[in-house]
Structures are given as C-alpha cells and as structure tokens.
Amino acid sequence: MRTAAMRELREETGLTGSDWQYLGQHSFAYPDRLLHFHLFRCLCEPVAATLACESPHAWVKRSRLSAYPMPNANQAFIALLGIDS
C-alpha cells in the first residue's frame, strides 16, 4: 500500500515523500461504486519549487480542512487525521 501511495504522490504532484506513516483506512459506498481508501502522511520538502498538480489546490492547516468542500467519500479523512470536525 505504501508503494502505491508513494507512486500516486509522485504522479499527482511531482513530490517525493519521506517518513511515511499509515493513518488508517476507510470505505465509502456511492450508489454506483464502493471506494476503499488507505490514508498515509509523509513529509515533503521543498514543496513550493516542485509542486505540479493538475487540479486547483491550497495548503491549509489541518484544523481548517473541514472548512473546504470535499467529496462525501473524503469526509472520514478528517477523523483519520485526528481533527475535530
């Protein structure tokens, strides 16, 4: 799982992470599909010079994540990050 997360981070952002930590898993059922997520955290430095995202993004404090719109399937990540929503 960590290898897949490392590959996705690189493909989606151009970043390479270190100090990987597995935070947990979550499944979410949409009417037409079931999604399974595995959440990791890692350190990425330097970010500003190498970030290459295809989608709009913002760097925010963890405590502010619940203030941003996200798909229903991603709401459980707030709890996995140890943030009170």
N, CA, C and O atoms as CSV, one atom per row, in Angstrom:
chain,resi,resn,atom,element,x,y,z
A,1,MET,N,N,0.809,-1.190,0.000
A,1,MET,CA,C,0.000,0.000,0.000
A,1,MET,C,C,0.860,1.264,0.000
A,1,MET,O,O,0.564,2.223,-0.713
A,2,ARG,N,N,1.910,1.258,0.793
A,2,ARG,CA,C,2.757,2.448,0.849
A,2,ARG,C,C,3.416,2.715,-0.497
A,2,ARG,O,O,3.559,3.871,-0.896
A,3,THR,N,N,3.814,1.671,-1.193
A,3,THR,CA,C,4.421,1.839,-2.509
A,3,THR,C,C,3.452,2.516,-3.468
A,3,THR,O,O,3.845,3.394,-4.237
A,4,ALA,N,N,2.185,2.108,-3.424
A,4,ALA,CA,C,1.166,2.730,-4.276
A,4,ALA,C,C,0.966,4.196,-3.892
A,4,ALA,O,O,0.818,5.049,-4.767
A,5,ALA,N,N,0.959,4.492,-2.593
A,5,ALA,CA,C,0.798,5.875,-2.139
A,5,ALA,C,C,1.981,6.731,-2.592
A,5,ALA,O,O,1.798,7.878,-3.000
A,6,MET,N,N,3.173,6.183,-2.521
A,6,MET,CA,C,4.365,6.913,-2.950
A,6,MET,C,C,4.291,7.210,-4.454
A,6,MET,O,O,4.617,8.311,-4.898
A,7,ARG,N,N,3.856,6.210,-5.224
A,7,ARG,CA,C,3.725,6.389,-6.667
A,7,ARG,C,C,2.674,7.451,-6.999
A,7,ARG,O,O,2.902,8.304,-7.856
A,8,GLU,N,N,1.521,7.400,-6.320
A,8,GLU,CA,C,0.454,8.374,-6.566
A,8,GLU,C,C,0.886,9.785,-6.205
A,8,GLU,O,O,0.594,10.728,-6.940
A,9,LEU,N,N,1.578,9.942,-5.085
A,9,LEU,CA,C,2.077,11.264,-4.704
A,9,LEU,C,C,2.964,11.824,-5.805
A,9,LEU,O,O,2.833,12.986,-6.190
A,10,ARG,N,N,3.852,11.005,-6.300
A,10,ARG,CA,C,4.787,11.443,-7.357
A,10,ARG,C,C,4.042,11.776,-8.650
A,10,ARG,O,O,4.312,12.797,-9.281
A,11,GLU,N,N,3.096,10.902,-9.045
A,11,GLU,CA,C,2.361,11.110,-10.298
A,11,GLU,C,C,1.450,12.336,-10.233
A,11,GLU,O,O,1.349,13.083,-11.207
A,12,GLU,N,N,0.788,12.549,-9.096
A,12,GLU,CA,C,-0.207,13.616,-8.985
A,12,GLU,C,C,0.371,14.978,-8.618
A,12,GLU,O,O,-0.242,16.005,-8.909
A,13,THR,N,N,1.543,15.002,-7.982
A,13,THR,CA,C,2.089,16.271,-7.504
A,13,THR,C,C,3.543,16.522,-7.903
A,13,THR,O,O,4.016,17.656,-7.839
A,14,GLY,N,N,4.248,15.478,-8.310
A,14,GLY,CA,C,5.665,15.625,-8.592
A,14,GLY,C,C,6.522,15.581,-7.335
A,14,GLY,O,O,7.735,15.778,-7.407
A,15,LEU,N,N,5.905,15.324,-6.179
A,15,LEU,CA,C,6.629,15.316,-4.905
A,15,LEU,C,C,7.122,13.927,-4.539
A,15,LEU,O,O,6.557,12.920,-4.966
A,16,THR,N,N,8.179,13.885,-3.746
A,16,THR,CA,C,8.682,12.647,-3.156
A,16,THR,C,C,8.591,12.803,-1.648
A,16,THR,O,O,9.093,13.782,-1.096
A,17,GLY,N,N,7.959,11.855,-0.977
A,17,GLY,CA,C,7.779,11.948,0.465
A,17,GLY,C,C,8.779,11.111,1.237
A,17,GLY,O,O,9.389,10.191,0.693
A,18,SER,N,N,8.941,11.437,2.504
A,18,SER,CA,C,9.769,10.652,3.423
A,18,SER,C,C,9.014,10.522,4.747
A,18,SER,O,O,7.995,11.183,4.951
A,19,ASP,N,N,9.505,9.686,5.627
A,19,ASP,CA,C,8.910,9.497,6.951
A,19,ASP,C,C,7.412,9.151,6.838
A,19,ASP,O,O,6.569,9.795,7.463
A,20,TRP,N,N,7.105,8.143,6.044
A,20,TRP,CA,C,5.720,7.731,5.789
A,20,TRP,C,C,5.113,7.076,7.020
A,20,TRP,O,O,5.757,6.267,7.688
A,21,GLN,N,N,3.863,7.435,7.312
A,21,GLN,CA,C,3.127,6.854,8.435
A,21,GLN,C,C,1.719,6.493,7.960
A,21,GLN,O,O,1.015,7.324,7.387
A,22,TYR,N,N,1.325,5.262,8.203
A,22,TYR,CA,C,-0.020,4.804,7.851
A,22,TYR,C,C,-0.993,5.289,8.924
A,22,TYR,O,O,-0.787,5.036,10.111
A,23,LEU,N,N,-2.063,5.992,8.503
A,23,LEU,CA,C,-3.028,6.548,9.448
A,23,LEU,C,C,-4.304,5.728,9.574
A,23,LEU,O,O,-4.988,5.810,10.593
A,24,GLY,N,N,-4.634,4.942,8.562
A,24,GLY,CA,C,-5.834,4.129,8.641
A,24,GLY,C,C,-6.493,3.955,7.296
A,24,GLY,O,O,-5.980,4.391,6.266
A,25,GLN,N,N,-7.649,3.305,7.327
A,25,GLN,CA,C,-8.377,3.049,6.097
A,25,GLN,C,C,-9.835,3.440,6.254
A,25,GLN,O,O,-10.340,3.606,7.365
A,26,HIS,N,N,-10.494,3.582,5.124
A,26,HIS,CA,C,-11.899,3.985,5.108
A,26,HIS,C,C,-12.528,3.480,3.813
A,26,HIS,O,O,-11.891,3.504,2.760
A,27,SER,N,N,-13.760,3.029,3.889
A,27,SER,CA,C,-14.529,2.646,2.710
A,27,SER,C,C,-15.762,3.522,2.640
A,27,SER,O,O,-16.313,3.927,3.664
A,28,PHE,N,N,-16.190,3.810,1.424
A,28,PHE,CA,C,-17.369,4.644,1.227
A,28,PHE,C,C,-18.151,4.106,0.042
A,28,PHE,O,O,-17.584,3.841,-1.018
A,29,ALA,N,N,-19.465,3.945,0.225
A,29,ALA,CA,C,-20.327,3.425,-0.840
A,29,ALA,C,C,-21.129,4.550,-1.469
A,29,ALA,O,O,-21.982,5.161,-0.824
A,30,TYR,N,N,-20.846,4.816,-2.732
A,30,TYR,CA,C,-21.709,5.653,-3.553
A,30,TYR,C,C,-22.761,4.720,-4.150
A,30,TYR,O,O,-22.573,3.504,-4.123
A,31,PRO,N,N,-23.854,5.247,-4.686
A,31,PRO,CA,C,-24.881,4.371,-5.262
A,31,PRO,C,C,-24.354,3.435,-6.353
A,31,PRO,O,O,-24.871,2.331,-6.527
A,32,ASP,N,N,-23.329,3.870,-7.086
A,32,ASP,CA,C,-22.843,3.078,-8.217
A,32,ASP,C,C,-21.465,2.452,-8.020
A,32,ASP,O,O,-20.974,1.763,-8.914
A,33,ARG,N,N,-20.828,2.679,-6.863
A,33,ARG,CA,C,-19.489,2.100,-6.659
A,33,ARG,C,C,-19.091,2.143,-5.189
A,33,ARG,O,O,-19.616,2.935,-4.406
A,34,LEU,N,N,-18.159,1.282,-4.839
A,34,LEU,CA,C,-17.612,1.217,-3.488
A,34,LEU,C,C,-16.144,1.597,-3.566
A,34,LEU,O,O,-15.390,1.015,-4.345
A,35,LEU,N,N,-15.735,2.572,-2.761
A,35,LEU,CA,C,-14.351,3.032,-2.745
A,35,LEU,C,C,-13.666,2.594,-1.460
A,35,LEU,O,O,-14.266,2.617,-0.385
A,36,HIS,N,N,-12.403,2.195,-1.579
A,36,HIS,CA,C,-11.578,1.835,-0.423
A,36,HIS,C,C,-10.361,2.756,-0.423
A,36,HIS,O,O,-9.657,2.862,-1.427
A,37,PHE,N,N,-10.118,3.415,0.697
A,37,PHE,CA,C,-9.009,4.351,0.829
A,37,PHE,C,C,-8.054,3.881,1.921
A,37,PHE,O,O,-8.474,3.289,2.916
A,38,HIS,N,N,-6.784,4.147,1.727
A,38,HIS,CA,C,-5.756,3.959,2.747
A,38,HIS,C,C,-5.057,5.304,2.865
A,38,HIS,O,O,-4.532,5.822,1.879
A,39,LEU,N,N,-5.048,5.869,4.062
A,39,LEU,CA,C,-4.510,7.208,4.260
A,39,LEU,C,C,-3.128,7.137,4.913
A,39,LEU,O,O,-2.921,6.451,5.913
A,40,PHE,N,N,-2.199,7.867,4.314
A,40,PHE,CA,C,-0.835,7.984,4.818
A,40,PHE,C,C,-0.515,9.457,5.023
A,40,PHE,O,O,-1.147,10.338,4.441
A,41,ARG,N,N,0.462,9.693,5.849
A,41,ARG,CA,C,1.036,11.037,5.932
A,41,ARG,C,C,2.523,10.892,5.675
A,41,ARG,O,O,3.117,9.847,5.940
A,42,CYS,N,N,3.112,11.956,5.156
A,42,CYS,CA,C,4.549,11.942,4.903
A,42,CYS,C,C,5.057,13.378,4.921
A,42,CYS,O,O,4.274,14.328,4.930
A,43,LEU,N,N,6.347,13.518,4.926
A,43,LEU,CA,C,6.988,14.832,4.849
A,43,LEU,C,C,7.445,15.065,3.415
A,43,LEU,O,O,8.012,14.174,2.783
A,44,CYS,N,N,7.195,16.257,2.911
A,44,CYS,CA,C,7.602,16.625,1.554
A,44,CYS,C,C,8.278,17.983,1.609
A,44,CYS,O,O,7.643,18.982,1.945
A,45,GLU,N,N,9.562,18.026,1.281
A,45,GLU,CA,C,10.290,19.288,1.264
A,45,GLU,C,C,11.290,19.266,0.131
A,45,GLU,O,O,11.837,18.200,-0.151
A,46,PRO,N,N,11.559,20.345,-0.522
A,46,PRO,CA,C,10.786,21.584,-0.509
A,46,PRO,C,C,9.564,21.447,-1.418
A,46,PRO,O,O,9.649,20.847,-2.489
A,47,VAL,N,N,8.456,21.990,-1.001
A,47,VAL,CA,C,7.200,21.820,-1.726
A,47,VAL,C,C,7.027,22.864,-2.823
A,47,VAL,O,O,6.701,22.506,-3.955
A,48,ALA,N,N,7.230,24.115,-2.529
A,48,ALA,CA,C,6.914,25.200,-3.463
A,48,ALA,C,C,7.616,25.046,-4.810
A,48,ALA,O,O,7.017,25.331,-5.847
A,49,ALA,N,N,8.839,24.614,-4.814
A,49,ALA,CA,C,9.607,24.551,-6.054
A,49,ALA,C,C,9.215,23.370,-6.938
A,49,ALA,O,O,9.448,23.408,-8.146
A,50,THR,N,N,8.626,22.324,-6.363
A,50,THR,CA,C,8.412,21.112,-7.137
A,50,THR,C,C,6.952,20.722,-7.329
A,50,THR,O,O,6.676,19.766,-8.053
A,51,LEU,N,N,6.016,21.417,-6.716
A,51,LEU,CA,C,4.613,21.026,-6.782
A,51,LEU,C,C,4.073,21.175,-8.201
A,51,LEU,O,O,4.182,22.239,-8.810
A,52,ALA,N,N,3.486,20.093,-8.720
A,52,ALA,CA,C,2.963,20.088,-10.093
A,52,ALA,C,C,1.603,19.405,-10.121
A,52,ALA,O,O,1.494,18.275,-10.597
A,53,CYS,N,N,0.561,20.071,-9.617
A,53,CYS,CA,C,-0.787,19.496,-9.565
A,53,CYS,C,C,-1.583,19.887,-10.802
A,53,CYS,O,O,-1.438,20.988,-11.333
A,54,GLU,N,N,-2.434,18.954,-11.254
A,54,GLU,CA,C,-3.330,19.236,-12.377
A,54,GLU,C,C,-4.584,19.968,-11.915
A,54,GLU,O,O,-5.195,20.686,-12.706
A,55,SER,N,N,-4.981,19.806,-10.663
A,55,SER,CA,C,-6.211,20.386,-10.127
A,55,SER,C,C,-5.894,21.571,-9.221
A,55,SER,O,O,-4.789,21.668,-8.688
A,56,PRO,N,N,-6.863,22.474,-9.046
A,56,PRO,CA,C,-6.655,23.565,-8.086
A,56,PRO,C,C,-6.364,23.001,-6.693
A,56,PRO,O,O,-6.914,21.966,-6.318
A,57,HIS,N,N,-5.522,23.662,-5.943
A,57,HIS,CA,C,-5.133,23.174,-4.620
A,57,HIS,C,C,-4.791,24.352,-3.711
A,57,HIS,O,O,-4.613,25.484,-4.160
A,58,ALA,N,N,-4.707,24.047,-2.427
A,58,ALA,CA,C,-4.298,25.045,-1.441
A,58,ALA,C,C,-3.643,24.311,-0.277
A,58,ALA,O,O,-4.056,23.205,0.074
A,59,TRP,N,N,-2.640,24.910,0.313
A,59,TRP,CA,C,-2.027,24.374,1.528
A,59,TRP,C,C,-2.710,25.057,2.704
A,59,TRP,O,O,-2.673,26.282,2.822
A,60,VAL,N,N,-3.327,24.273,3.567
A,60,VAL,CA,C,-4.036,24.818,4.721
A,60,VAL,C,C,-3.675,24.021,5.966
A,60,VAL,O,O,-3.204,22.888,5.870
A,61,LYS,N,N,-3.892,24.603,7.111
A,61,LYS,CA,C,-3.680,23.892,8.367
A,61,LYS,C,C,-4.716,22.785,8.501
A,61,LYS,O,O,-5.848,22.921,8.036
A,62,ARG,N,N,-4.323,21.694,9.138
A,62,ARG,CA,C,-5.254,20.570,9.326
A,62,ARG,C,C,-6.535,21.015,10.005
A,62,ARG,O,O,-7.613,20.523,9.673
A,63,SER,N,N,-6.436,21.919,10.934
A,63,SER,CA,C,-7.617,22.369,11.668
A,63,SER,C,C,-8.618,23.098,10.776
A,63,SER,O,O,-9.766,23.283,11.179
A,64,ARG,N,N,-8.216,23.516,9.578
A,64,ARG,CA,C,-9.095,24.250,8.651
A,64,ARG,C,C,-9.641,23.368,7.531
A,64,ARG,O,O,-10.451,23.838,6.732
A,65,LEU,N,N,-9.229,22.119,7.448
A,65,LEU,CA,C,-9.658,21.253,6.343
A,65,LEU,C,C,-11.171,21.118,6.241
A,65,LEU,O,O,-11.711,21.105,5.134
A,66,SER,N,N,-11.859,21.017,7.360
A,66,SER,CA,C,-13.310,20.819,7.308
A,66,SER,C,C,-14.041,22.038,6.746
A,66,SER,O,O,-15.226,21.943,6.428
A,67,ALA,N,N,-13.375,23.160,6.618
A,67,ALA,CA,C,-13.984,24.365,6.057
A,67,ALA,C,C,-13.973,24.351,4.528
A,67,ALA,O,O,-14.592,25.211,3.902
A,68,TYR,N,N,-13.287,23.401,3.928
A,68,TYR,CA,C,-13.172,23.323,2.477
A,68,TYR,C,C,-14.092,22.242,1.925
A,68,TYR,O,O,-14.270,21.196,2.549
A,69,PRO,N,N,-14.682,22.495,0.742
A,69,PRO,CA,C,-15.550,21.478,0.154
A,69,PRO,C,C,-14.743,20.257,-0.269
A,69,PRO,O,O,-13.623,20.375,-0.764
A,70,MET,N,N,-15.329,19.091,-0.068
A,70,MET,CA,C,-14.694,17.849,-0.498
A,70,MET,C,C,-15.777,16.815,-0.748
A,70,MET,O,O,-16.880,16.936,-0.214
A,71,PRO,N,N,-15.487,15.812,-1.543
A,71,PRO,CA,C,-16.479,14.764,-1.796
A,71,PRO,C,C,-16.893,14.065,-0.499
A,71,PRO,O,O,-16.117,13.994,0.454
A,72,ASN,N,N,-18.109,13.557,-0.477
A,72,ASN,CA,C,-18.603,12.840,0.711
A,72,ASN,C,C,-17.663,11.719,1.123
A,72,ASN,O,O,-17.469,11.477,2.315
A,73,ALA,N,N,-17.086,11.042,0.162
A,73,ALA,CA,C,-16.187,9.919,0.454
A,73,ALA,C,C,-14.959,10.358,1.239
A,73,ALA,O,O,-14.354,9.544,1.937
A,74,ASN,N,N,-14.584,11.615,1.141
A,74,ASN,CA,C,-13.371,12.102,1.799
A,74,ASN,C,C,-13.602,12.639,3.203
A,74,ASN,O,O,-12.635,12.901,3.917
A,75,GLN,N,N,-14.846,12.810,3.621
A,75,GLN,CA,C,-15.139,13.378,4.943
A,75,GLN,C,C,-14.497,12.586,6.084
A,75,GLN,O,O,-14.063,13.179,7.071
A,76,ALA,N,N,-14.431,11.271,5.968
A,76,ALA,CA,C,-13.855,10.448,7.040
A,76,ALA,C,C,-12.366,10.720,7.239
A,76,ALA,O,O,-11.823,10.405,8.298
A,77,PHE,N,N,-11.701,11.296,6.248
A,77,PHE,CA,C,-10.280,11.599,6.402
A,77,PHE,C,C,-10.048,12.608,7.516
A,77,PHE,O,O,-9.000,12.593,8.161
A,78,ILE,N,N,-11.006,13.472,7.740
A,78,ILE,CA,C,-10.886,14.456,8.824
A,78,ILE,C,C,-10.673,13.725,10.144
A,78,ILE,O,O,-9.793,14.093,10.923
A,79,ALA,N,N,-11.473,12.693,10.398
A,79,ALA,CA,C,-11.332,11.910,11.638
A,79,ALA,C,C,-10.009,11.156,11.661
A,79,ALA,O,O,-9.356,11.093,12.703
A,80,LEU,N,N,-9.599,10.581,10.526
A,80,LEU,CA,C,-8.340,9.829,10.476
A,80,LEU,C,C,-7.140,10.723,10.737
A,80,LEU,O,O,-6.104,10.251,11.206
A,81,LEU,N,N,-7.269,11.996,10.440
A,81,LEU,CA,C,-6.184,12.948,10.696
A,81,LEU,C,C,-6.180,13.454,12.137
A,81,LEU,O,O,-5.296,14.210,12.538
A,82,GLY,N,N,-7.179,13.029,12.906
A,82,GLY,CA,C,-7.252,13.447,14.305
A,82,GLY,C,C,-7.737,14.862,14.476
A,82,GLY,O,O,-7.293,15.572,15.378
A,83,ILE,N,N,-8.658,15.284,13.606
A,83,ILE,CA,C,-9.187,16.644,13.636
A,83,ILE,C,C,-10.643,16.579,14.054
A,83,ILE,O,O,-11.404,15.761,13.537
A,84,ASP,N,N,-11.034,17.427,14.977
A,84,ASP,CA,C,-12.439,17.536,15.329
A,84,ASP,C,C,-13.146,18.336,14.249
A,84,ASP,O,O,-12.747,19.458,13.934
A,85,SER,N,N,-14.207,17.751,13.676
A,85,SER,CA,C,-14.914,18.473,12.597
A,85,SER,C,C,-16.008,19.347,13.151
A,85,SER,O,O,-16.702,20.023,12.392
